[in-house]
Structures are given as structure tokens and as C-alpha cells.
Amino acid sequence: MDNLRDELLAVFDAEYRDHLRAIRGIVAAGCPDAQGLAEIFRRVHSLKGAARAVELPTVEGVAHALENRLSALLAARALPDAADLKAITDTLDEVDLLMTSAPADGEVRPADEETTASATATENPAYVQVPVARLDALASAVHDLMSVAERHERLWAQVMDLLDESRAVMHAPERMRADPVAEFARMTRKLMTVGRERELMSGQIDRALLRLGEEVHAVTLVPAESVFGSLAAMARRIAREHGGPDAGVDVHMYGMEVQTERRVMQALRDPVVHLVRNAIVHGHETRAQRLKEGKSERLNITIAVTLTGVRLQVAVSDDGRGPDLQAIAARAAGQGLVHADAPLEARQLLARVFEPGFSTRGQADTLAGRGVGLSVVAEAARALHGTVRMEQRQPAGTTVTLTVPVSQRQRTVLLVENAGQALGLPGRVIRHLLRVRRDGIRLLNGAPFAVVPHRSDGTQPEHAHGDGQAEDLVPLVPLRAFVGDENAPLPVRDGAVSVVVMEVDGVRCGFAVERMVDVRALLVSDATAVGLDSELVPGIAWQREDQPVFILSPDRLFARWRLRGNGAGVCFSDVDEAAPVVAVRHAPLVMVVDDSITTRTLQKTILQSHGYDVCLAVDGEEALAMLQQSSRHVDVVVTDVEMPRMDGFALLAAMQADPHLSDIPVVLMTSRDDGDDVRRGMEGGARAYLTKQKFDQGELIDTIKGLL
């Protein structure tokens, strides 16, 4: 009996979701006619009866109360007003919450936040709803495959007949002596017929299996609404708990018809629950605050699901307060995630919120403050081989976007060769594929670098030539050093190195491979590769040639690259007799820091005319970030004092506090010629102090030459 009730509960789980999904659609349209009202009544009545059948009296009672209200409307031939529609919505929310908190025995108990947070509220995997048309297509595909199997049996019978005839000839050779040519021709025709049939059947088998695979995959797809549809009810309850009875939230959902693999969509529900809760807790504003800023009275949360190629995106947005960058920076510095004096741009700061234990709340409660929610989101994204990012919305609010592969079984990978092995590099992290000539490799501080196309995301280039042309440099390391021989050199073939530039968490590295083979979509299984690190190689795929492809984890690959010192000590292969790689000699690089574009342009022109390379920054904050992140050493910094965000004195102090920057000479060039300012600058570590009132380009050039 227990097994029967479990099966009934599983069926009810799918049924009640179907009823709620249909009713919400009618309510969203405003229930404009009597037909819509009748449909709602019918579904509520069915829901009540189904709840009674599985012995869920609480759900039955809630549905019965709504049924009475709808019955009165039908009797009066009236359409539901705003109060009626709200009552319908509240009832659906209550049913959702009751079912979300229902334990295995089926008894519905009051829901609390912990049970709601931990419950996945997903459909029972033993029962799925499949459209009849899809079942018909699946049955047709199976029929096609069975037809091919029958033809295979007939073909095999022909082969056995031919074999019997051959044996008969062997036992009665006189048959061949009577007319050997005719007998041989007859058997040859039969053999050719079997061969042609085999060729035709081979194509039919491939097509039948392909179609069957497609139909089976289609059955595993679920719409986003089946997983995220109940989150609106949860959001409204959390808002009431957090902000009181007057607090409200409107949840808008888009792309709920998007379909993808069941386990992918279900794996995203828990992180999306955390994001919704985070939006309510951290985006909360009082009614007065929202009205003062020109917003609606209620917090708006949007859950948008989109499908782009082979990537699924789930974005959770709100129009609340938005991220407090100062609080995030302070917390990150307190946890040692960033240097206290190192200014970071918003994108870098917002990436820190996904660290374990990170929270800007002073106290923890049942909703937030323990630093768990967003780290759970990041971990879920990594587990699905995807990414997560947080952005500030304009004019206010926050957007967090989860991006994962549509299929957890099929992934697009770049196939490369590595010491006779086939390795797969996930396409999601690949930014460039390059062939770098030996004479095009740069040596900086003894380590090899490659020039890659300039970033298209608007970020600051790592190096600017004297002619203003921008270039990005990425370190070069042999992939084989992490999968095989840790002392492997850069593999040089025909005077060049094949490089795969990958990016993880905003950091790029160029991995040199022996040969790039192909880009393919492969079915990947979670399996341990014999003789290889299971952390670095979490999955295996198979090519048609039955050769295994070991799929690498880019996160682990980058982690090990960092542990090795970002490629220090890499040597070059002596595969060919090309001239050895030599370090590229640069002109001294001078950084000009000034918030005046005119002053920057003037100083840049003067310095370039005297043979210096120049890079520019608009204030101390940008200059410090460039100094810390640039792969090329800056030889001299010429900075103004009066600048927004971080002035010249603060930049000087930050550089002196950083052991990697403290040896860079700093020239203060400013209109402030007061003796106290000059003394402050020189005592703070400046190597020279020039005033703009007495500006002389010869003095500037002589000063820089003297410092170099």
C-alpha cells in the first residue's frame, strides 16, 4: 500500500503543477471571459478531488474554499474582479507552499524557510508529462528501428543460405565441374545482392538510431515554467517575512516556455531560489524610499530564461537598492580577498560576492547573512560546467546571470593532441586560437608571452605602443606540463607554436598544444580516467574511431597553472633548427596620470617624440589598477596631484605600500607649488616634483632620463 500511495503522490505532483500552470496563465490574462472562469473552476474542482484521493486534507480544504468562491461567481454570471483574482493567486501560492513543504509521508505541515530553501519542489522523476504528439513520434522512431531489425534478420537468413550453398559445393564438387562459370556467377550475384542490402541497411540503421536518439532526448526536455513557476509564491512569502505585512514583491517571468534537459533545469532551481531570496533581502527598500527614487511601491523581480545556441541563461534581476560596492570592498579586504588599498572596478568587486562565507550583512537570520547563498550559486554553476556573474542595473538594481550548457551530456570541445592522447578543452572558456611564430614570442622577466587581439569588452589594454596601437599579452605555457610531463617544453612545429587562449574568472592564459584537431560536440560521461588526475580530467568522451577523449576541467587547469608560478621556467622545444627566441627590447614605458585630456595628450606627444612608450590613466585609481594588472613593467610614473577618486598623493602612498610597485620612480607634476605640498610629496616617496606653472619639456625629459 505504501508503494501505491507513493506512486499516487508522484502522479499528483505532476497533476497539481499542470493545474496551477494553466490557472496562472488565465489569471495573467485577467480572466476576460466566462470560458476562462469556467476553466479555472474545473481545474480547482479537479485539484480538490485529486488531493482527496492522495489524502492531503489541507490542500483539499484550500481548494474547496476557492471552489465555493468561484461557484458563486458562476451562479451570478459575473467575471472575477481584482479581489477575486488576488484570492485565486493567493490560493495557488498557498497550494504551492503546502506541496513544497510536504514530507515523504504526504502529510502537509506548515512550511518554514529552511524546508522551503532545501526543497527542490521538482517533479517526481518516476512520472513525467509528455505530449501525445511526442509519444507518437517516439513510437514511430522505435517502429522504424524495429523494421530495420527485421530486415537485418532477413539479410542474415540470405547470408546463411549462401553459406549452405558454399558448403554443398564443397561436398559435391561435380556441380562446379558441370558448369563452373554459371555456378560461380550465380553465387557472385547473390553475394553482391547481400552486399548492396547491407549498405542500404547501414544507412537506415544510422538514420533510425539518430531519429530515436532525438526523440528520446526530446522526451527528457522540460519547460522552465515547470521548475520555476512556483517561485513567485515563495518570493511573496519571503517579502512578507522580511519586510512585514505591508511589504510586497511582483515577480515577472519570461521565457518560461524554454525547454532543456530535465536535470539541467532542476539543478538550477536551488541556485535561483537563493538568488530570489538575495534580491529580496539585499534589495529591500521601504515604500517611502522607493517612491522617493521614482520607483513603484513594490519590489520588482524578473526571472528570464533564454536559450542561445547550446547555452542556457537564467537571469534574476531586481530594481532594489543594488549592490553596495563600498561594503563589498570592505568585506573583501577584511577577508583578505583583495588588498585594502587596491581599488577594483565594479566587475572585479562583484565577482568576490560568490566566495564562500562572503556576506555584507552584519547579522545572520533565517533568510541571509551566513555567506552561503551566493557561494551555493557559484558552486552550482561550476558543477554544471557553467558561469555566474553579477552586474549593476541602471538606474538601480542588480542582475545575476547563470549560464550553463543546454545538455550536461553533450558539450562542445576543442580536440587537441597531447603526447598521443586526445584531450578536450571546453569551448566555453576558449577566447582565441593562434599560431605564434618563434620570432613573435615575447620574453618578459624570463617568461614567454604571446600577443593576442585586443579585448573587445572595453577593458584597458595591457600595453600601448608608442603609435597608440593596443596589444594584449598572455603568458604561454605547454599544456603537456599539466597532463603528462611537468618539465615539458613549448612544442614548436614548423617554426611556430599552436596556442589555445583560455579565460577563467577574468584571467587569460595561452596553453601551447602539439596539434589542434577539430571542434566537436561530444557526449561526455562522468568517469575516472585511468592514470590521470580525476580532478583535472572529470569526464571522458568517445570519438567514432573509439579513441577516448579526456575532457579537462579549465578551473583545475588554471589553479595548477597559478600554483606553478604562472609559467616561470618554461623552456622551448628544439624540434627544429630555427633561431632561438630572444627577448623583445622595448623603449622605456612611462605612465602619465592626469584627469585632463589636454595635459595627457601634451605629455604623451612630448614623451613619444623622445622615443618613450606611453600609457595613460585618468586618475590614481585607474593607474593603480593598471600597474597591478599589466604584464609589462612601467619604468616611470608621471602623475598629477588633484584628481578625482584617488589623487596623486594617495597613488604615491599606495605604490609605496606595494612591494611590487615601490621601486617605480614617481614624478609629481602639478599646479600646486606650495612648499608644504612639495615637502609632502618628496617625503612620501616621490623622486621629483615639477610644477605646471614652470613647465618645460626639456626639464621633464631630463628628469626622466636621470631617473632611468
VOTIDO-36009 format. One record per residue (C-alpha): residue in one letter; x, y, z. Coordinates in steps of 0.02 Angstrom, whole numbers, plus 32768, in hexadecimal, padded with zeros to 4 digits. Example, Ala and Ser with C-alpha at 12.3 -4.5 7.8 and 13.67 -1.06 7.14 Angstrom:
A82677F1F8186S82AC7FCB8165
end
This chain:
M800080008000D808F80778026N80D5805D7F78L802A80817F2DR801781227F90D80C681597F5EE8097813F7EA9L7FF581A07EC0L805382307F13A80CC82337E82V803D823C7E06F7FE782C47E6DD808983287E70A808783327DB2E7FCB834F7DABY7FC083DE7E26R804E84397DCED7FF284297D2AH7F5384717D78L7FB185027DC9R800F85287D28A7F6D85337CC3I7F11859B7D46R7FA186177D56G7F9D862F7C9AI7EE4865C7C9DV7EFA86D17D33A7F8E87267CDEA7F19874F7C4DG7E9B879A7CC8C7E1A870D7CAFP7DBD87787C2ED7D2B87037C0BA7CB886807C57Q7D1285F57BFDG7DB2861D7C5BL7D5686217D01A7D0685797CDCE7DB1852F7CB4I7DF7856E7D59F7D6285247DB6R7D77847D7D5ER7E2F84727D89V7E1784A57E3FH7D8F84237E50S7E02839E7E04L7E8E83D57E77K7E1E83C17F0EG7DEA83127EDAA7E9D82DE7EB7A7ED783207F61R7E4F82BA7FB4A7E87821E7F56V7F39822C7F98E7EFF825B8047L7F3C830F804CP7EAF835F80B0T7F04840980C2V7F16841D8007E7E6583DD7FF0G7E22845F806AV7E7B84F08016A7E3A84BA7F6BH7D8A84A37FB0A7D8585557FF3L7DB7859B7F4BE7D3C852A7EF2N7CAD85757F5AR7CE186257F29L7CEC85F87E71S7C45859F7E79A7BF2863F7EB9L7C3D86A17E27L7BFE86227DAAA7B4F86247DF7A7B4986E27DEDR7B8C86DE7D39A7C1387597D73L7CC987657D43P7D4E876A7DCBD7D8488177E06A7E2F88477E4AA7E0787FF7EF6D7DD0875B7EAAL7E6D874E7E3FK7ED887717ED8A7E7B86E97F38I7E9D866E7EACT7F56869D7EA7D7F6586917F65T7F1485E57F62L7F8D85A77EDDD801E85EB7F43E7FDD85927FDDV7FCD84ED7F80D807D85017F3DL80C485237FE8L806484928037M80A4841A7FB4T8155845E7FBES815B84398079A8105838F806EP8175830480B5A81818256806ED80EA821580CEG807B828F8071E803D82EA810CV804183A480EBR808B84078179P80A884C38189A813984FB811ED81CE85578165E825E85A8810BE82D7851B8128T8266849780DCT8239850B804DA82EF8531802BS8325847C802DA829484347FCDT82AA842B7F13A81F284237EEDT821883C87E4CE81AF83477DF6N81C282947E30P823D82437DB7A81D181A77DADY814482047D55V814F82847CCBQ80D182DB7C5EV80F082BF7BA6P808483057B19V802882807AB7A807882BE7A15R812482A17A61L80F581F17A96D80B581CE79E6A8159820B799CL81BC81A07A17A8152810779EDS816C81277933A82298131794CV8227808C79ABH81BE803F791FD823D8077789DL82C980277900M82677F857914S82487F827858V83027F8E7839A831E7F0278B6E82A47E947856R83017EB977B3H83A17E8C780DE83587DE27839R83277DC57784L83D47DF87749W84247D8177C3A83B57CF67782Q83F67D1A76D1V84A97D137710M84877C6A7761D84387C2976C0L84D17C5F765EL85407C0A76DFD84DB7B6976CEE84EF7B6D7611S85AB7B847624R85B27AED7696A854A7A887619V85C57AB0758FM86557A7D75FFH860179D4761EA85C879BD7568P86527A0574FAE860479B5745FR85867A467460M86137ABD7439R865B7A4873B4A85B47A467356D85B37B027338P862F7B5973ADV861C7C04735CA855F7C08736EE85677BC67420F85EA7C477452A85877CD473FER84E87CA17459M853B7CA27503T85937D4574DDR84ED7D9974B3K84A47D5D7557L853B7D9F75B5M852F7E49755ET84767E517589V849F7E33763FG85267EB97638R84B17F3B75EEE842C7F11766ER84AF7F2476F8E84E07FD276BAL842B800B76B2M84087FC4775DS84A0801B77A8G845B80C47775Q83AE809777B5I83F58061785DD845581057870R83BB816C7845A8349810578B6L83BF81107949L83D881CB792ER831D81E97929L82FF817C79C2G838681D97A20E8339828079F3E828C82497A2BV82CB81FF7ACEH832A82A07AF0A828D83057ACCV822E82A07B4FT82B082D27BD1L828F838C7BB2V822683F07C2CP81E984A57C20A823385247C97E818785477CDES817B84977D26V821384BC7D93F820A85777DB5G814E85947DB0S813885817E6CL81C085FF7E9AA814886927E92A80E886507F28M818886347F88A81C686E37F5FR812687347F9ER813086D58043I81E88700805EA81C087B8803CR813A87B580C2E81AF8761813EH823C87DA811CG81E0887F810AG81418863816CP808C88528135D809388EE80C8A812B88B48067G810988767FBAV816188327F23D812B881A7E70V817D87897E15H818587917D57M81B586F77CF5Y81EE86EE7C41G8224865C7BD6M81C585DD7C3FE81A0857C7BA0V825A855C7B82Q828084A27B8DT8320844A7BBAE835983AB7C0FR82FA83827CADR8391836C7D1CV83DF840E7CDFM834384737D02Q832784207DAAA83DB843B7DDEL83C184F67DC1R832985067E32D838585097ED7P840285907EA2V837385F77E59V831885E77F00H83B3862F7F55L83BA86BD7ED7V830486EB7EF2R831D86EC7FAEN83BB87537F99A835E87D17F2CI82D887E77FB1V834C87F48046H83D488617FF9G836388C37F84H82DF88EE8007E82AD89A48016T821F89F28075R81888A338017A81C08AE6803AQ826F8AC47FF7R822D8A787F56L81B28B047F36K82398B857F58E82A68B377ED1G82178B327E55K81FA8A767E61S81598A157E75E812289EC7F25R814C89337F16L81F288E17EF2N81F888997E42I825587F67E24T826A87AE7D76I829A86FB7D4DA82C886ED7C95V82F8864C7C3ET834986537B92L839585D27B1FT842786087AB2G847585827A48V84AE84FB7AC1R84AB856C7B5AL841C85867BD5Q8413862A7C33V83AC864C7CCFA83B187027D07V8367873D7DADS835387FB7DB2D830B88747E2FD82F089317E38G8323893F7EEFR83B689977F40G843989457ED6P84E289047F16D853D896E7F97L85EA89717F49Q863A89C77FDFA85F789438056I862F88B97FDFA86DD89047FD2A86EB8915808FR86B1886380ABA8725881F8024A87B8887B8070G8789883B811DQ8789878880DEG882E87A08084L87E2878A7FD8V882688317F9AH88AC88AA7FD1A886389308042D88B189BD7FDAA8893896D7F30P880089BF7ED6L879E89467E6CE871E89657DE7A866A89317E05R867988927D9FQ870B88547E08L86B788807EACL8614882D7E7DA8671878C7E55R86A587837F0CV85F3876F7F4DF85F286BA7F12E8680868A7F88P864F86108014G861F866980B5F860F87138061S8582878280A1T8571883D80BCR84EB88278141G8521884881F2Q84AE87C5823EA846B871F8201D83B486EE8208T8348866881B9L835086BD8110A840386F980F7G84A6872E8145R8506868A814FG856086A180ABV851B86008062G849C86317FDEL850986787F54S859585FB7F6FV851185737F54V84E385C97EB1A859985CD7E77E85B485187EA7A851884E37E48A855485407DAER85FD84EA7DB7A85AB84407DCFL8548845D7D30H85E684967CD4G85A085467CC9T85C085F57D0AV856B86777D77R857F87347D7BM853387C57DD8E851688707D89Q84D289187DC0R843189487D69Q841389F87D2EP83CC8A637D79A83BF89EF7E10G83BC89397E3ET841D88997E20T842388107D9DV847187667DBBT848286F67D22L84A0863A7D23T84E085F57C7EV84ED85387C68P84F584BB7BD9V844A84847B9AS847D83CE7BABQ84E783857C34R850B82F07BC6Q853C834A7B26R85C283D07B28T861E84307AA3V86D984147AB5L8778843A7A57L87D683987A36V889383A57A49E892183287A48N899083127ADFA8A18828C7AE1G89AB82147A7FQ891082397AE6A887382927AA9L8841831D7B21G87A383867B1FL87A7843D7B51P86F984857B78G86C685037AF6R867485777B76V871D85B67BB7I877B85C17B11R879986747AD5H881986647A48L887185DF79E1L891D861979A7R89B785E37945V8A4786447991R8AEC864A7934R8B898631799CD8BC486E07975G8B1A872479ACI8B2786E37A5ER8B4E87697AE0L8BBC87477B76L8B8E87AD7C0EN8BED878D7CB0G8C2A86EB7C63A8B7B86A77C3FP8B3086947B90F8A9786F87B5CA8A2C86FF7AC0V89D687967A72V891A877C7A60P889487E97A10H8860887A7A7ER87CC885A7AF1S8724888D7AACD86D488A57B57G871289557B6DT8791892E7BF5Q883A89847BFCP88BE89377B8AE895388F07BE4H89CF894D7B78A89C789DF7B00H8A4C89FA7A7BG8A948AA37A5BD8A278AB279C0G898B8A987A2AQ896B89E679ECA892C89767A79E896188C47A98D893B88427B1BL89BF87C97B58V8997871F7BA2P8A1386A67BF1L8A4186097B90V8A4B855F7BE4P8A4F84AF7B99L89AF844F7BB9R8A1683B17BC9A8A6583F87C67F89BF83DA7CC0V898D83377C6CG8A2582C97C60D8AD383157C70E8ADF83AB7CE4N8B8883D87C99A8B4983D67BE6P8B8584657B75L8B1984CE7B04P8AF1845E7A6DV8B3584B679D2R8B06846F7928D8B3984BB7883G8B7C855278DDA8AD9857C7938V8A76855179D4S89BC852579D3V896A85847A61V88BE85757AB0V889786157B12M881C85EF7B9EE87CE86617C1FV878F86337CCED874F86B57D4AG879287437CE0V884486FA7CD6R888D86C17C31C891586447C09G895585FC7B65F896B853F7B6AA89E084FF7AE3V89A6845A7A97E89F983E17A20R896B83E779A2M88BA84277996V884B83A0794AD879583D67940V870284277998R867B83A879C1A85DE83917A2AL85FF82F37A8DL859A828F7B0AV85FA829A7BADS85E982207C3CD862682377CEDA86B081B77CFFT875B81A57D4BA87E781A37CCBV886181187CF4G890D81607D17L88CF82157D15D889A828C7D9ES87DD827E7DB4E87D283357DEBL882A83737D50V87D182F47CDFP871D82E77D21G86D1829C7C83I86F1822D7BEDA86A582337B3FW86B781BC7AADQ86D781E179F6R86968175796AE87428129795AD872A80E37A0BQ87B7814F7A4CP8794819A7AF9V879782557B0DF87C682927BBAI876583307BE4L87C983AB7C4CS8783841A7CD5P87B784CD7CAED87A485027D65R881E847D7DA0L8893849F7D0FF889E85577D3BA88B185307DF4R894884C37DD0W899085437D5AR898A85C37DE7L89DC85497E60R8A6C85347DE6G8A8F85ED7DE5N8A34861D7D45G8AAD85C87CD1A8B5485F57D1DG8BE185887CDEV8B8E85557C3BC8C0C85267BB5F8BFF85117AFAS8C0184727A94D8C9384507A1FV8C2583FB799FD8C6A84647912E8D0784C878F1A8CB5857378F5A8D1186037946P8CFA86097A04V8C76867A7A4BV8CBB871C7A8EA8C6D87997B02V8C1688297AACR8C6888CD7AD9H8BEC89587B01A8C078A107B15P8BF08A487BCAL8B388A4F7BF8V8AF98AEE7C4CM8A4D8AF67C9BV89F98BA17C95V896E8BBA7D16D89038C567D05D88488C777D02S885F8CFD7C7BI885B8CB27BCDT88B98D497B8BT89478D327C06R894E8C787BE5T89568C937B29L89DE8D177B39Q8A4E8CAE7BA9K8A318C137B3ET8A658C707AA0I8B038CB47AF3L8B378C0C7B39Q8B158BAC7A98S8B7A8C2A7A34H8C0F8C007AA3G8BFD8B447A87Y8B9A8B0E7B20D8B058A997B23V8A718AE67B7DC89D68AA57BD6L894F8B157C1CA88DE8B177CB5V88568B957CE1D88708B8F7D9FG88CF8B367E29E88518AA97E39E885F8A777D83A891C8A8A7D87L892E8A177E1EA88C189937DCFM8927899A7D2EL89CA898E7D8EQ898F88F57DEDQ8946889A7D57S89B888C87CC6S8A2C88417C85R8AAD88C57C53H8B1589227CD3V8AFB89DE7CDDD8BA18A397CECV8B668AE67D26V8AC18B307D62V8A9C8BE87D41T8A018C1A7DA1D89978CB17DC9V89628CCF7E7EE88B18D137E71M88478C867E29P879E8C367E50R878A8B8E7EAAM88458B817ED7D88BC8C167ED2G89768C127EB1F89A98C0C7F68A89388B757F86L897C8B1F7EEAL8A2D8B3C7F28A8A028AF57FD3A89AF8A5B7F87M8A458A3A7F18Q8ABD8A4B7FABA8A5489CE800ED8A5B894D7F81P8B0488F37F7AH8AEB88D17EC1L8AD5898A7E99S8B3D89E47F1BD8BD989E77EAEI8B848A427E1DP8BBC8AFA7E1AV8B2D8B767E2BV8B318C287DE9L8AAE8C9D7E2FM8A7C8D227DAFT89FA8D9B7DF2S89C48E4F7DFDR89D48E467EBBD8A7B8E9A7EE0D8A638EB67F9AG8AFB8E858000D8A958E128070D8A548DB47FD8V8B038DA27F91R8B438D628038R8AAF8CEB804AG8ACF8CA27F9EM8B8A8C8B7FB4E8B788C428063G8AF18BCD801FG8B6D8B7F7FA6A8B638BE87F07R8C098BF37EA8A8BE38C9C7E5CY8B648D2A7E6CL8B418D967DD3T8AC58E267DCBK8A578E477D34Q8A6C8F037D45K8B248EF07D18F8B0B8E5D7CA4D8B9C8E3E7C2FQ8B9F8DA37BC5G8C5D8D9E7BCBE8C568D977C89L8BD78D087C82I8C428CA37C08D8CE18CC47C6CT8C8A8C907D0CI8C4F8BEB7CC0K8CFA8BC87C75G8D498BE67D1DL8CD18B6E7D72L8CF18AE67CF2
end
